[in-house]
Amino acid sequence: MTYSLVMTTYNDASEIHQTLRNIAQQSVIPGELIIVDGGSSDNTCEIIKRESTDFPCEIVLISGKRRNISEGLNDAIRRCQYQYVGIAATGNRYESNFYELLLADAIHNDSDFSYGPIIGEGSSAFAKSYNKILLGGESGLKMNIASNHGCICRKKAIEKNEKIVPHILPFFELIPRVS
């Protein structure tokens, strides 16, 4: 079964290439990747456009307007064309079968949602903020931590609730953006 994958970016030029390569190595490639940029002032969007030419699925880039993470994810989810929607984040690294397992779990259990932990890269802006703010560590300390959760959800469940992100992903807005 095919799924959509959505993510947001904001001044992620140093990390977006690796994130896209990681997504391209998934055992089950999404049918589409919808990326909403939150108003980057670096060359994040140019890198995404360049990567999209040989990416294994269509990349839809939505940019030009300042959005927070929740707004961006909701914009992306509204545009998805497949029954299941995966949520990704720049700076996370996914095991090669991560979305395959989530999708299989959701289908097998006839669930609206399936999620699992993601190990963040120690050098990513997200992992540094998580480590410093929530774990009391030094910014930049290299450690692999379960810094986030990835999920796949049934689009009709999102549509029924109108906006999913403020309900199941409020944690994103607790971490300040690091530019």
N, C-alpha and C positions, 0 to 999 in steps of 0.2 A: 504494500500500500504506500502511496506517495503522501508526503506531508509538506507543509510550508515551514520555513524557518525564518524567524524575525529577530532583529537586533537593532540597537541604537548605537550611535557613535558620537563622540565629541572630542575633537583634537586628539585623535588616536592614531596619528600617522606612524608613530613608532611601534605600534602593536597590531595594526589592522592587517598587515600582510600575513603575519603568523597566524592570526585568528582565521582568516580566510583559507589559508593552506590547511589548517587543522579541520575546518568544516569540509573542505574538498576531499579529505581522507576518511570521511565517515563511511562505514560499510554500507549504509543506506543513505544515498545522496538525496537531499530534499528536492522537490519538484521546482521550488523557487526559493530564493533568499531575498527577503525584503529588508533593506537597511534604511533606517531613518537617521539622518545626521542632524544633530541638535544645534547647528550653526557654527561648525568648526572654522577656525581662522588659519589652520595649518593646511597641509595638502592631503588630508584624509580622503576627501571626495575624489581627488585625482587618482589616488592609489586604488580606490575601489573601482573607478571606471576602467583603469588599466587592467586590473585583475579580472574584471568581468569578461574580457575578450576571450579568455581560454578557461573560464570556470566551468565545472561540469553541470551546472544548472543556471537558469536565468537569474541574474542579480538585478533587482529593482532598487534604485537609489532614490530616496526622497530627501531633498535638501532645500535650503533657502530660508527656513523659518526657525527661529529659536524655540526649542521644545525641551522640556525636562524628560527624564527617562520614561515615566509613566505615559505622558502624552505621546511620545514617540512610539512606544510599543503599541498603544491603542490605535494610533494611525496605521501602523503596519498590519496589525491583526485585522482591522477592517478591510484591508485590501487582499487578504489571503484568499486563494482560490481552492484550497484543499480542505478536506474534512478535519484533519489534524494539524495543529500548529505547535511547532517547537520554539522555545525562546532561548536565544544565545546571548552572550555578552563578550565584548572585546576584553581581552586579557585572560579569559578562561581558556583552559586546554581540556579538550574532551577525549576520553578514550575512544578509539576508532569505532567501537560498537555502541557508543553512548545512546544516540538517538534510535538506533535499531532496537535496543533493549527497552527503551521507554515506549516506543511505538508498539512493540510486541506485547508489553505489559498492558497498555491501554486497550488494545484490541482483544487480547485474551480475557481480560476481566471486564470487558465492556464498560470501562471507566471513562469519565469525562477528563480526568487528570492523572498523570503519572509523573513522578519526579525523582531525582536522585542527586547526591552531592557531586560537586565539581571541585577539583583541586585547582586553585588559582596559581598563577606564576608569581613567585616571590618578588619579581621586579616590576610587576604591573602597578599602575596607579591605584587600581582597586584594591589589590592585595596589600599595598603599603598602607593605604588608609584604613583598611580593615584591621590590619595588624596593630597600627598605632592607636586608633580610636577605640576599637572594641576589645582588643587583647592587651592593651597597655604596652606594646612593644615599641621598639625604635622604628621610625620610618626608614624603610630601606632594608630592614633585617631580612635576610634571605631565608624564607621557610615556606614549605609547601603546606598549605592549610586548606581545609574544606571551607572555602571562602564564599560559597554560593551554592545554590541549587539550580539545576536545570530542569525544565519541565516540557512536557508535551501535553496539549489539551485539545479537546474536541471543540471545534469552532462553534458549533451550535450552543454549547454550554456558555461560551463567551457572549454570544449574541443574546442569549436568554438573560444574562446578567448585565448586559449593555457594555460594561467596562470591567474587564477582569483585573487589570493591573493594580488598581488601588486596593483591591481586596486580597490578592495572594502574593503580591510582590512589593509591599510597602517598604521593605527593607532597603531597596535600592536608594530611596530618597534619604535614608539616614546617613549615607556615606557622601561627604561633600565631593564635588568634582575637583579633581586635581589637574590643572592645566599645565 
